[in-house]
């Protein structure tokens, strides 16, 4: 499959009092956007930093914060949001491959809203630069370009969850999707009372 170099994710809409659109271009050598997005009105220190660039698109009532970012840079902020960085390297690498596959499979999923993916659990948790970790970064770098394919060479639907109640569900039961050999019901593997990746 073709690998996209760019993808676009967004935060949920929030109230805005202007109809202007704002754009913040970033030119840092490490592709860090030094624009700091305040995430809480109650905490003056609640800021995040993002790789890529930030756009703020608005309508008459709402605005959407959009982060345009390279695929592999995006994963640096996703994998630590989806799996504890203290877990084993091979588990982190499996998570990186699943997250990369999910991302590529769902590019353009929300294009009617002007972006590709949400930055929360409705797609994948994207935490930005401040939450990156050397261990998850290593897992991503060691799996660059690796994705999950079906027998026909197509990207699979790489859904995953943090916990499945000891047994994952089928794609048909969970979302009403057509049968898929990659999304069959399987028991979770429980270790030290914590769930591991299941269902993919």
N, C-alpha and C positions, 0 to 999 in steps of 0.2 A: 504493500500500500504506500501511497505517497505520504511523506512525512512533512507536516507543516512546520514552518520555522516560527510562526507567531500564533498566539491565541489570545483571546480576550475574555477576561472574567469580570464579574461585577458584584458589588454589594447590593443588598436589598434597597429599594427606593426609600428616600427620606424626604421630609418636608423642605422646601426651599422657597425663599421669598423673592427670587429674581428669575427672569426667564433667560438669562445669559448662560452660555456654555463656556467653561474654563478648561484650558489644556495646559499641562505642565510637562515640558519635554525634559529629558534627563540625558546628560552627557558624561557621567562619571565613568572612569575607565573600567570599573567592575560592574557597570550597567545598573547602578543603584540609583533609584529615584529619590532625591533628597527632599522632595515634597513630603511633609509629615501630615498624615491624615489623622485628625483628632477623632477618636472613636467613642468618647464618652464626654458628655456635657458636665459630668460630676467630678471628673478627675483631670486636672490640668496636665498631668504627666502621662495620660493615656494616649500615646501616639504610636504609630507604626511607621515603618520605612519599607518601601517596595522597590523591587527591581523593575526595569522597564520604564514605562511612562504612565502617567495618570491623566485621564480625561474626566471631566465632570459634565455630563449631559443633563439637561433639564427640560421639563415641560412646564406648563403653567402651575402645576401643583407639586410635582416631585422632581428630585434629581437622582441620578444614578452615577455612582463613582465607578469608573471603568479603568482597570489596569491592563495595559497592552504589554505582553511579555513573551519572551522566547519559551518554547516548550520545556527545555531542560531547566531553565531558571525557575519556571513555575513549579516544577516538581520539587525543587529545593524547599519551597514553602508549603508543599502539600504533604510529603511523606512524614515529617514530624508531627503533622496535625492528625494523621490517620493511624500512626503506630508509635508507641514510645521509643525514643531513640536509644534507650538502654537495652532493647531487645537484641538478639543475635544478628550478626551481619547478614546471614543468609535469609533470615526472615525479613529484614529491611530491604534486601535486594528483591525479594519476591513482591513486597509491597510496592516498590518502585516500578517494577514491570507491570503490575496490575494497574497502578495509577496512570502510567504512561499509556497503556492500552485503552483504558477508560477515556482518557483525554482525547486521544486521536479518534476513537470511535464516535465521540460525541461533539466534535468540532462543528460549530454552526447550529447546535441544538436549540439555542435561544436567540437565533439571529433576528427574529422579529422584534426583539428587545434591544438589539444593537450590540450584542456581545455573544460569546460562545458558552460560557459556563458560570454558574453561581459560585460564590466563594464560601459556601457553607455545606451542610450535610445533604442538601438537595442535589448536589453534585459531589464535590470533594472539599474537605476543609482546607482552605488556603490561608496561612497565617502570616505570610510576608517574611521579610528579611530577618527581623528580630528573633524569630523562632527557629531559624535554621540551626542545624547541629552538625558538627564535623562527621559524626557517625552516619547520619542519614545522607549527608552530602557524598560521603564515600560510596555508599550503596548506589546512589543515583549515577555517579561518575563511572562505576564499574559495570553498569548495565546500560550505558548510553545506547539508544536505538533499539533495545530489546523490547519486543512486544509479544503478545499471545495471539496465535492464529489458529483458525479451524483447519480442517482437512482440505479445504478448498483455497487456503492461503488468505482468507479474509480475517480481519480483526474480530475477535470474539466480543461479546457483551461482558466486559470484565467487572461485573458488580461484586462488591465485597461489603463486609460489615464488621463492626468491632465486636459484636456479640450476637448470637443467633439462638439463644435459649437452649443450647446444647445440640441443636439440630437445624441445619440450614433448610430453607424451603426451595421448591422448584420455581423457575421463572414463571411458569403458568400460574401457580398458586399465589405468588407474591405480586405480580404485576399483570397477569393475564396475557403474557407474551407467548409466542409460539414455542413449541418444545425446542430445547437447546442442549446439546451434549455437554456444553461447558457449564451449565447451571443446573446440575442435578442435586437432589437432596442428599446431604452427607452429615454424619455426626461431627460435632466440633471436637477439637482436641484441646482438652483443658489441662493447663500446667500451672501449678502454684495458684490455683483459684482464679487464673486469668485466661481469657479466651484468646485463641490465635485465629489468624485469617482462615475463613471457611467459605465454602460455596463457590469458589472459582477454580 
